[in-house]
Amino acid sequence: MAVMTERVVGIGAGADAVGGKELATEDMILNIGPQHPSTHGVLRLRLTLDGERISAAEPIVGYMHRGAEKLFEVRDYRQIVVLANRHDWLSAFANELGVVLAVERMLGMEVPVRAVWTRTLMAELNRVLSHLMFLGSYPLELGAMTPIFYSFRERETLQAVMEEISGGRMHFMFNRVGGLKEEIPEGWTGRAAGAVADVRRRLPDIEGLIAGNEIFLARTRGVGVLTREQIMQYGVSGPIARASGVDLDLRRDEPYLAYGELPVKVVTRSAGDCHARFEVLLEQVKVSLDLADACLERLRELPPGPVDQRLPKVLKVPEGHTYAWTENPLGINGYYLVSRGEKTPWRLKLRSASFNNVQVLREMLPGHLVADMVAILGSMFFVVGDIDK
């Protein structure tokens, strides 16, 4: 005669081994940061844990705040460009653009056509530089070391031509109100075209390392799903929003610079998870390389001409206000400029993409395991300086 043995399994740690009833336990509060290698800056996350599962998350920002908006108010418009390109240190050229576009709009200034196309080209090269950093560092955060060496090889290829034209590697300072700092070096367009071709040819190396990797797929598919409703509620933008099916890109929908004359392809996905965000970033690199080629072709066709406007020694902006926004690599940046007719702005409010994007973590992280937290955090593609300003 067979003897049947009943086994009672408790639910969760500390469960009553006899009755299967949960004991009263306290949630654990875990601070991630404020110093942590996976956060692209000094970010603090305050997590409430129920065992290994996150029940609440609060991003605590401000550790890198330097009061940039108040500093703008006591700097003239040339000096503001120096400050404004630093909050997202991966996208300095794009950061400069918003300021000069707002000032030029207030002045009613027409920028030379060669400057417009050069600005568009450099904005796209800067976009590729930013995306390549995340394409390399995100797998690194999940334990894959090799991709970052490949992404930095491509970054150095583009950095060489960006450094040649501007003199800078991170903070380019090449934009000026009315155009650009100086003319393009002789033969630079050919060298830039060669760099773009090299990066496009070698990009499949990075894709091949990651795309079919079983560990990478297991850590990212279905993890950190961000819904369209959450994106609308929190004002999330850029590649993160497009990975959840939000078909919005200012380069196509509200064209500035020369984007109105370019075929801007907007890359979207519908899954809204970590893997979809990575895929969007990878595809956007290819789109930006195509746009860079189109800009180079147009620059070769343009006749010689100026790349800036002559400005008075003391530049004063007429009284009034305006709002300029740009599609930065990490999302939508907005610049609200208020002038009282002086050489410094009365107010220059900066709407940075990362600030909104990181707030949605309080909605995304609950319900996930602590082990998935770094995968989700890395897939949000933010720079903490861009949050704190």
C-alpha positions in Angstrom: 0.0 0.0 0.0 1.5 3.3 -1.1 1.8 6.1 1.5 1.0 9.6 0.3 3.0 12.4 2.0 1.7 16.0 1.8 4.3 18.7 1.7 3.4 22.2 2.7 5.5 25.0 1.1 5.5 28.4 2.7 5.0 31.5 0.5 8.0 33.8 0.7 10.8 34.1 3.1 9.8 33.7 6.8 6.6 31.8 6.0 5.1 29.5 8.5 6.3 26.0 7.6 3.2 24.4 9.0 0.3 26.5 8.1 1.7 28.2 5.0 0.8 31.6 6.4 3.0 34.6 5.7 4.6 36.2 8.7 4.5 40.0 9.1 7.8 41.2 7.6 9.1 44.7 7.0 10.0 46.0 3.6 13.6 46.7 2.9 14.7 50.1 1.8 17.7 49.9 -0.6 19.6 53.0 -1.9 21.2 52.6 -5.3 23.7 55.3 -5.4 24.3 58.2 -5.2 27.5 56.7 -6.6 26.8 53.8 -9.0 28.6 52.8 -12.2 25.4 51.9 -14.1 23.7 55.3 -13.9 25.8 57.5 -16.3 26.3 60.1 -13.6 25.5 60.6 -10.0 21.9 59.4 -9.6 20.2 57.9 -6.5 17.4 55.4 -6.6 15.4 54.7 -3.4 13.9 51.2 -3.8 11.4 49.5 -1.5 11.9 45.8 -1.7 9.6 42.9 -0.9 12.1 40.1 -0.9 13.8 40.3 -4.3 11.0 42.2 -5.9 10.8 46.0 -6.2 7.5 47.3 -4.8 8.3 51.1 -5.1 11.0 53.2 -6.7 11.8 56.9 -6.3 14.5 58.6 -8.4 16.2 61.2 -6.3 18.0 63.8 -8.5 20.0 66.9 -7.9 23.5 65.6 -7.0 25.0 67.2 -10.1 22.9 70.4 -10.1 25.0 73.5 -10.9 22.4 76.1 -11.3 22.9 76.5 -15.1 19.7 78.4 -15.6 20.6 81.1 -13.1 24.1 81.3 -14.6 22.5 82.0 -18.0 21.0 85.2 -16.5 24.4 86.8 -15.8 26.2 85.7 -19.0 25.9 87.3 -22.4 24.7 85.3 -25.4 28.1 84.2 -26.5 29.0 82.9 -23.0 25.7 81.1 -22.6 26.7 78.7 -25.4 29.7 77.6 -23.4 27.5 76.7 -20.4 24.6 75.2 -22.4 26.6 72.6 -24.2 27.7 70.8 -21.0 24.6 69.4 -19.3 24.5 66.4 -21.7 28.2 65.8 -22.2 27.5 63.3 -25.0 25.5 65.8 -27.1 27.3 69.1 -26.8 26.7 70.3 -30.4 23.0 69.6 -30.1 22.8 71.4 -26.8 24.4 74.5 -28.4 21.9 74.5 -31.3 18.8 75.2 -29.1 20.3 78.4 -27.6 21.5 79.9 -30.9 18.3 79.0 -32.7 16.2 80.8 -30.0 18.4 83.9 -30.1 18.5 84.0 -33.9 14.7 83.8 -34.0 14.4 86.7 -31.6 16.8 88.7 -33.7 15.0 87.7 -36.9 18.3 86.7 -38.3 18.8 84.7 -41.5 21.7 82.2 -41.2 23.9 81.6 -44.3 22.9 78.4 -46.1 26.4 76.8 -45.8 26.1 77.2 -42.0 22.6 75.6 -42.0 23.8 72.5 -43.8 27.0 72.2 -41.8 25.0 72.5 -38.6 22.7 69.7 -39.7 25.6 67.5 -40.6 27.4 68.0 -37.3 24.1 67.5 -35.4 23.8 64.1 -37.0 27.4 63.1 -36.4 27.0 64.2 -32.8 23.8 62.0 -32.6 25.8 59.0 -33.8 28.5 59.7 -31.2 25.9 59.7 -28.5 24.2 56.6 -29.6 27.4 54.7 -30.0 28.3 55.3 -26.4 25.1 53.7 -25.2 25.3 50.9 -27.8 28.6 50.0 -26.2 28.0 50.7 -22.5 24.5 49.1 -22.2 25.8 45.6 -23.0 28.7 46.3 -20.6 26.2 46.9 -17.8 24.7 43.5 -18.5 28.1 41.8 -18.5 29.2 41.9 -22.1 32.6 43.6 -22.3 33.5 43.2 -26.0 30.9 45.6 -27.7 32.2 48.7 -26.0 35.6 48.3 -27.7 33.9 48.2 -31.1 31.7 51.2 -30.3 34.7 53.2 -29.2 36.5 52.4 -32.4 33.7 53.9 -34.4 33.4 56.9 -32.0 37.1 57.6 -32.5 36.6 57.5 -36.3 34.0 60.2 -36.1 35.7 62.1 -33.2 38.7 62.7 -35.5 36.6 64.7 -38.1 34.6 66.5 -35.4 37.8 67.5 -33.6 39.4 68.7 -36.9 36.5 71.0 -37.7 35.8 72.4 -34.2 39.0 71.8 -32.2 37.0 70.0 -29.4 36.3 66.4 -28.6 33.4 66.8 -26.2 32.4 70.4 -25.9 32.7 71.5 -29.5 31.8 75.2 -29.1 31.4 75.5 -32.9 28.0 77.2 -33.0 27.7 81.0 -32.9 24.7 83.3 -33.0 24.4 83.8 -36.7 26.2 80.8 -37.9 29.4 78.9 -37.1 32.8 79.7 -35.5 34.8 79.4 -38.8 34.8 78.0 -42.3 35.2 74.2 -42.9 38.8 73.1 -43.4 39.9 72.4 -47.0 39.2 68.7 -47.9 37.2 68.1 -44.7 34.0 67.0 -46.4 36.0 64.2 -48.1 37.5 63.0 -44.9 34.1 63.2 -43.1 32.5 61.2 -45.9 35.2 58.6 -45.5 34.6 58.4 -41.7 30.9 58.0 -42.3 31.5 55.2 -44.8 33.9 53.4 -42.4 31.4 53.5 -39.5 28.5 52.3 -41.7 30.7 49.4 -43.0 31.8 48.3 -39.6 28.4 48.8 -37.7 27.4 45.2 -38.4 30.3 44.1 -36.2 28.5 45.6 -33.2 25.1 44.4 -34.3 26.4 40.8 -34.8 27.9 40.7 -31.3 24.6 41.6 -29.6 21.6 41.0 -31.8 21.5 37.2 -31.5 23.2 36.9 -28.1 21.0 34.6 -25.9 21.9 36.2 -22.6 21.3 39.7 -23.9 17.9 38.7 -25.3 16.9 36.9 -22.0 17.9 40.0 -20.0 16.1 42.5 -22.2 13.0 41.0 -23.9 9.8 41.6 -22.0 11.8 43.5 -19.3 11.0 47.1 -18.4 7.9 47.5 -20.6 7.0 51.2 -21.0 3.4 51.9 -22.2 2.3 54.6 -24.5 0.1 56.0 -21.7 3.0 56.3 -19.3 5.0 58.1 -22.0 2.2 60.7 -22.5 1.8 61.2 -18.7 5.5 61.8 -18.0 6.5 63.6 -21.2 9.0 60.9 -22.2 10.6 61.6 -25.6 13.3 60.4 -28.0 14.3 56.8 -28.7 12.6 55.6 -25.5 9.2 57.0 -26.6 9.6 55.7 -30.2 10.4 52.2 -28.8 6.9 52.2 -27.4 5.3 53.1 -30.7 5.2 56.9 -30.3 5.8 58.1 -33.9 7.2 61.6 -33.1 10.4 63.2 -34.3 10.9 66.9 -34.5 13.3 66.6 -37.4 10.3 65.4 -39.5 7.3 66.9 -37.7 8.6 70.4 -36.8 11.6 70.7 -39.1 14.5 73.1 -38.2 17.9 73.6 -39.8 17.9 71.7 -43.2 15.7 68.8 -42.0 12.7 70.0 -44.1 14.7 69.1 -47.2 15.9 65.7 -46.0 14.0 62.4 -46.0 14.0 61.8 -42.2 13.1 58.2 -41.4 11.5 57.8 -38.0 12.4 54.4 -36.4 9.7 53.0 -34.1 9.0 49.7 -32.3 5.9 48.5 -30.5 7.2 46.3 -27.7 8.3 49.1 -25.4 10.8 46.9 -23.5 14.6 47.1 -23.0 15.3 45.2 -26.2 13.0 47.5 -28.3 14.8 50.6 -26.9 18.2 49.1 -27.9 16.9 48.2 -31.4 15.6 51.8 -32.0 19.0 53.2 -31.0 20.9 50.9 -33.3 18.6 51.7 -36.3 18.8 55.4 -35.6 22.6 55.3 -36.0 22.0 54.0 -39.6 19.4 56.7 -40.3 21.8 59.4 -39.0 24.6 58.1 -41.2 22.4 58.4 -44.2 21.4 62.0 -43.3 25.1 62.8 -42.8 25.8 61.6 -46.3 23.0 63.7 -47.7 24.3 66.8 -46.0 27.9 66.2 -47.2 26.6 65.8 -50.8 24.7 69.1 -50.5 27.7 70.9 -49.0 29.8 69.8 -52.0 27.2 71.3 -54.4 27.0 74.6 -52.6 29.1 77.5 -53.9 31.7 79.1 -51.6 30.2 81.6 -49.2 30.1 82.9 -45.6 29.2 80.7 -42.6 28.3 83.4 -40.2 26.8 86.9 -39.8 28.6 89.9 -38.6 27.5 90.8 -35.1 27.9 93.9 -33.0 30.5 93.9 -30.3 27.7 93.9 -27.7 24.9 91.7 -28.8 21.5 92.7 -27.4 18.3 90.7 -28.1 15.0 92.7 -28.6 12.5 92.5 -25.8 10.1 89.6 -26.0 10.1 85.8 -25.6 10.3 82.7 -27.7 10.4 78.9 -27.4 12.8 76.8 -29.5 13.0 73.0 -29.3 15.2 70.5 -30.9 15.3 66.7 -31.4 18.4 65.9 -29.3 19.9 62.4 -29.3 18.2 61.6 -25.9 14.9 63.3 -26.8 13.2 66.7 -27.0 15.1 69.7 -25.6 13.3 73.0 -25.1 14.6 76.5 -24.7 12.3 79.2 -23.4 14.0 82.6 -23.8 12.7 85.8 -22.3 14.5 89.0 -23.1 14.2 92.5 -21.8 16.4 94.0 -24.5 19.7 93.6 -22.7 22.9 91.7 -23.5 21.9 88.9 -21.0 18.6 87.0 -21.0 16.1 87.8 -18.3 15.2 84.1 -18.2 16.4 81.1 -20.2 14.5 77.9 -19.1 16.0 74.6 -20.2 13.7 71.6 -20.7 16.1 68.7 -20.9 15.0 65.3 -22.3 16.6 63.1 -19.5 14.7 64.9 -16.7 11.4 63.7 -18.0 12.6 60.3 -19.2 14.1 59.3 -15.8 10.9 60.2 -13.8 9.0 57.3 -15.4 11.3 54.9 -13.5 8.8 55.1 -10.6 6.2 53.5 -12.8 8.5 51.0 -14.6 10.6 49.5 -11.8 7.8 48.2 -9.4 7.1 44.6 -10.0 10.5 43.8 -11.4 13.3 41.9 -9.7 16.3 43.7 -8.3 18.4 41.8 -10.9 16.5 43.5 -13.7 16.9 47.0 -12.3 20.3 47.6 -14.0 19.0 46.3 -17.3 16.0 48.7 -17.1 18.1 51.6 -15.9 20.7 51.2 -18.7 18.0 51.0 -21.4 16.6 54.5 -20.5 19.7 56.1 -22.1 20.0 59.2 -19.9 22.8 61.4 -18.8 22.5 62.6 -15.2 24.0 66.0 -16.0 21.0 66.4 -18.4 18.6 65.6 -15.6 20.2 68.0 -13.0 21.4 70.8 -15.3 
